[in-house]
Amino acid sequence: MECKKNVKAKEVITTLCKFLSALDVESVPTAEVFRRAKFNKTDAAQDLWCLLISILKKVFEPDCACSELTGRSTPDTQLHFVKSALWHSGYGGWWVVRPQACESREKIGSRDLLLAFSWLIASGNLFEALIRERLLQLDVLSSAGGPPEKLELDLNVCEEKDVRRLQWQYGKLKLRWRSLFTAQQEQAKLFDKVCSQTSSSPACYSSTAYVPNLTGSTALEKDLERIQSLNGILEAYLEWKTVEPLFWCWMDSVIDGCLSDRPVDVQLSDQVVTQSCSYGEKARRSVTRLDKMLLKLQTKHQDRLDRCTDTTRLSHRQKEEVERRVAARLQDFSLVNTLTATDRGFTPYFHEPQASRSTSKPQRGDSGPAQISGVLQASSVLKELRQRKTMLEWEMELLRQSKREEMQSKANALEGVVFILPLKR
Amino acid sequence: MSVVTVQLGQCGNQVGPELFSTVYEDSTGANSKTYKQCSDERFFRESSDGVLAARAVLIDMEPKVITQAIAKASASGKWRYGEKSHFCQKQGSGNNWANGYCVHGPQHKDAVEDLVRREAERCDRLAGIFAMMSVAGGTGSGVGTYITQCLRDTYPHAFILNHLTWPYGTGEVIVQNYNSVLTLSRLYTLSDALVVHENDTVHKICSQLMNIKHIAMSDLNKVIAHQLGSVLQPAYTADSPAHYTTNPIGELLTSLVCHPEYKLLNVLNIPHMSRTSLAYSAYTWSGLLKHLRQMLIANARMEEGINWKVCAPSNRAESTRNTHMGFNRSLSNLLILRGKDVSSADVGAFKEPGLYVPWLPADGTFHTWHSPVPFSGYEKLATLLSNSQSLLNPLDNIVKKAWNMFASRAYIHQYTKFGVSEEDFLESFTLLEQIISSYTHL
């Protein structure tokens, strides 16, 4: 069984590797490297490091000035580039987030690199963006003929009539493009008809169709090559999409292995939230908002105080009543708004954390799962959620009652109007 | 290579069957097998029982006209409409554009789109979508505009050509100018080109050229169908000089409407006559083309009553400087010649640079199509499809009348109650004023 699963994982990763190669990513490792990285083997680190660099370069190089940084590629600048690129994409691994945590690449295990790589795939549309880029390079129709040779047009002496003429020519080009497009569609349709009538298996012409070399023109051959590689990419992508869920299952097992090997870092999760750029911005905004709210409440409170200073007129009983109500409200408020473990984000576990099984755990003596932030037991979460549910229900009942009273008093104040209570359902 | 026709509203569903009858009769009567084959493939498909079925979708909100159209087609015994290619409801749009555009259109979007898709999938090559409607009523204009919008979304690269029938100046529908303004402004951005027939012009052709005493709606429709047929039937073009073109609508648009500001096309046709006098008439190409050219520059709608005093400026530079009285400047023209000895026809007079705007390259302004097959019994026939100032006046009239009504807020509530706001009206007015100004300053 275990063996069978491994074979499957290997196939899945091979599909991924093929897809990456089709996308023209450099230094794609073998599936074996991924497998070894799962067990944090040191020899897999170099290959994964290269893969990570080449992917990040592909993604970030076009729109940042770091090309000369990576071009010289001393180990230091490489590390800096990878770290900042990962940080930019929101990755919160220990070696990326913590300042001074990692000054040399040797400290980073192959599994850490694997996790970072899969984070890149999982967050955002990395693959789709890469495909789009390749498509722009390869698509024959959209880049027909490449850019025109130098356009003899001096923009400074460009008059209105020149603009109009350009608009006309541009419109003409667009119409011609659409004509070609429909012609291409027609050809595809007819080709499909011919194929489905001449052969019983329609799959035979998918990628290696025999295209008669009528003209022998190199330009056409090039176009053909481009279209074929484009097809290759799309097919590889399709294959990858069908096996992707299996890959994430496998990644789950990698993460499990990671968690069981290393004590869960308490500060890590907090740091991710405040330091990674996308979240930091959010946090800052909420703090400002809270500040403003506080200010508003203070002013309001001052107003009220000014108006209510004359409490002497209230009788003792009234005072007690008010105090009791205020205390009750405050208690409700604190109950509902106290942060609990579930509010801080968690990884649900159905079993005891595997960590507790390992003998070398320093935190073994700690009692109660709540001590380990970020790890919660499903049963305790359920219990907590149930408690909260009853509380909210109770609060709703209170609100309902007060509303009912309010309505009744209002109804009594209106004369000549008869209120009929709705039928009880 | 096929055209899917979408017949919208009463007008569309009356002109549509006339068009199909015209092209069917024409290609069957023609003594040319390839012409017949090409025409059939363009407009019809063979249904399961071997009868030709029109590549058409019929849409109206009331059943009467559609039933008539289907019955008429079946009664001809030669062609018919597809089994399930029509969509109708019980209640019309009450000549209210807003009702059609905001209520009926969205309500029946899926059903209509489905019909068009099925028809489009039956074409090996979708050469274009030809939507026929009037701009005055409620269903044709309102639903038609909405459907055109949907088709544009579904087929972003397909050629969409709209045929619009403009109402009589003294029209029968009080809000016809509102409906026209709303339709034209929307279609101008959606459609690739608008081919326009004015009821007034067609009426005059019927009374003065065809000598019809009591002109019925069907007479008008026959004239329109005749003119459209002479444009859309197979022809040799510049792109395809040896075969009938497989891309008629694409080539039509490429030669006429490349600029997004200028999309209005006018049709001129010569000669027009009653069936009975057809046999006793003889024309020369030079005579026909001389008349046609004068019709073009003097902005005459038909060969009678042409103002021969109008002349074109001798060169382009002059054409920009002073505006000649009554001179109709063109952006681009497409001349379609059908019949005997077309190769001997001299079209040089249409190429004069003085006829056109100075900012276009000379080779982009004028194109000719031709076919040796006589059209509908006419030994020689010339049709001119023209993107010129000729529709400026009628458009200006429509906008002015609509604006006068809008200024006193007449009937506006009929539109606002369906969700067309006053801002929508204002936007439409602005756009049409822009178009008028563009054509004025050609």
Interface residues (C-beta under 8 A of the other chain):
Chain A: E160 K161 D162 R164 R165 Q167 W168 Q169 Y170 G171 K172 L175 R176 R178 S179 F181 T182 A183 Q185 E186 K189 L190
Chain B: M1 D124 R125 L126 A127 H157 A158 F159 D192 T246 N247 G250 E251 L253 T254 V257 C258 H259 P260 E261 P358 W359 L360 P361 G364
